[in-house]
């Protein structure tokens, strides 16, 4: 429930970043909402009205930075549109008594679908073959053979909700699935390996679904890519920070891995020129959850989180360990 205060102004919901138009409209209709990113002088608003803000709605890309958090003394909840929350210091927020929420589960299937599609694309070189036909090269020479998908060994780095959904789909291709997570995942039939490097070494392809943040930054290092090897393929639908992008560029240019399919990058929307120029890399504009159905479900869950906090003082889907 919004923290009591001495101000007589209405409790404000602060929208930190652009959101779906339907979600923005619903927030404006149901709550006193201020769109910080549209204000001509955000700093002045925070000085004059920061104490009125009791909840913030943001995206996984923008989060709520420490300076903004400090400017909102009555802030009680931060709700992220998206499953990622590494752009908000959850530990710091919790120390302030601020609950942090996200939108889990509703995007799991679509992200897993895209991860498997990207794996098939990069292994069978479907996007490259499409470009080959469009360029008129088919009349000159047949497209070279690619790698078989079915029956391969695939490692899933991070066996959370999305990782498990990916693994279940891979079973349909008769793939041998292994995984690496900080702790064993109960009730799964897959072999667990202790490190990302060991997982890469044991597999033909590595699918990255681990959470972002400081704890996983650069987890897919040059050593991991070398362990994956010149016949190995990388798929990343997690966060760009998880893969050492410079090491990946070097591995692609030197042919030390067979190919990569990437939906996320270190400095979005900027993509290294070497990756843009490589015909062995599938590049996607961070669209893993970008289906109409999933985005609508994410927006609805954000709205329900805000409603629950404004009426009952708790979030519907708090980030684990962030709720009091």
PyMOL commands that set and color helices and strands:
alter all, ss='L'
color gray80, all
select helices_A, chain A and resi 21-30+36-38+42-52+66-70+90-95+108-124+126-134+137-139+161-171+196-201+214-216+222-228+240-242+245-254+273-277+292-312
alter helices_A, ss='H'
color red, helices_A
select strands_A, chain A and resi 12-15+32-35+53-59+77-81+99-101+153-157+176-180+191-192+205-208+233-236+259-262+281-283
alter strands_A, ss='S'
color yellow, strands_A
deselect
rebuild
show_as cartoon
